[in-house]
Amino acid sequence: MNGRAYRVEEDPDTPLLWVIRETLRLTGTKFGCLKGICGTCTVLVDGEPLRSCITPISSVLGKEVTTVEGIPEDHPVKSAWKEVGVPQCGYCQSGQIVTAYALIEKNPNPSEEEIVSHMNGNLCRCGTYPRILRAVKRASELRRKR
């Protein structure tokens, strides 16, 4: 998890979200729908976005899990998020940031259509989608300058 190995004593069917938040006390990953629909609980497993609320911990054994806390503060995605002023209520932001990070790491120059397609499924009840799109575009620019 975020570059560190942890040993946890939990039922293998325990959702990864509960282990992240309750056992490891990494509270950046949020609880949303508990159905894998909203994207608030998104983490990366071996670099791929995954809904932690419906993922049993047994399925991530030996894999690299990255939460929002595992993304460096100076990463272009976090920098762009602040620069653009994305959050309104902020509840969905950890899932949005993790999903955007995965995209930018794989494709440093995504088209607008690729951004929308990749971010699709991460719900924002405040409707900050235009700001999210601008922030991902800006993160892409910053990433290419590194």
N, C-alpha and C positions, 0 to 999 in steps of 0.2 A: 504494500500500500504506500503510494507516494515515495517509492524508493526504499522502503523499510520492510523487513519481514516481521510478521506478527503471528503469534500462535493464539488461537481463540478456541475456547471450549464451548461450542454452541451446537445445537441440532443442525445437521447438514442441510435441512430444508429452510433454515432461518433466512429471511431475505437479507441480502447484502446491505441494504439500506439500514436495517436495525443494527447490524454489526458496526457499520461505519459510525453511526450517530451515537448509539447507546453503549457499545462496548469500547470502541476506540475514541469516542468523544470528539470526532471530527464533524462538527455541526454545520459546515458550509453546505453539505448536500442536504437538500430539503425534502420533506414529506409532502406529497401533493395528493395524488388520486389513489395510490396503492393498486393501480390497474395497468400501469405502464403506458398511459395515454398522454399525460400532460408534459412529461420531460423534465419536471422540476428535480427529480432524483438522478438525473443522468450523470454517470461517471464513465471513465474510459477503462476498458479491459483490453489489454494488449493493443492500446491505441484506438480502439473502436468504441463509439458511444453505445452505452447500454443502460437500460432502465434498471436501477438497483432495487427498486421496490418489488420487482417480480423475478429477480435473479437469486436463486438459492446460493448460499456461500459455497456449497460443494462444487458448483460449476466454475468457480474462480480459483480453486486450489492450484497453486504454482504459477498463477498468471499475474501480470503487473496490473494493478488497479490504481488509477489516478483520479483523485477528487479535485475539486476546485482549489483546495489548499495545496495540492501538489504542483500547480501551475505557478511558476515564478511571478512575483509581483511586477517585475519589469518586462514580462512577456508582452509582445505587441498587442495581443488580444486584451489583456487587462489594461494596458495603457490606452488603447483606443476606446475601451468602454468608459473610462474616466473622461477622456478628452471630448467624446461625443455626448456624454451625460445620459447614458442609456437608461439607467434604472429610474423607475417611478416608485412603485412600492418595493421593488427589489426582490420579491419572493422567487421569481423564476430565474433570476440572474445566474445563479451557480450552474444550473443546467444549460442555460444559453451559452455561458462562457466556455464550459467544457466542450459543448458541441462545436462552437466556433473554433476553439483551439484545435480540435481534431481535424477540422477542414483545413485550416491554415497550415498545419504541420504537413499535411499530405499534398495540398495544392496551394502554394504561396500566391497564386494569381488566379483565383476563381472568378468566373463571370458572375454577373448578377443572377442569372438563372441558376447557376450551380450553388450559389449562396442560398437562394430561396429554397431550392430543392433540399439541400443538406440541413437547413435549419427548420424545415417543415416538420411539424409534430411537436415542437417545443412551444407550448402555449404561453401567452402573456396576457393575463386578464386586463392589464392596463392598456394594451394595444400599442406598445412601443416598437412595433415591427419596423417602421421606417428608420428609427434610431438604431435598432439592432443591425439592419442592413447597412447603414452608413458606418457603423462601428466595425463590422466585418470587413467592409471595403477598406477602411482606414487601417485596420490591423494587417491586411494584406500588403498595403503600401509600406507600412513600418517594417514588416517581416522581410520584404524584399530589400530594404535598405540595410539590413543587418549584415 
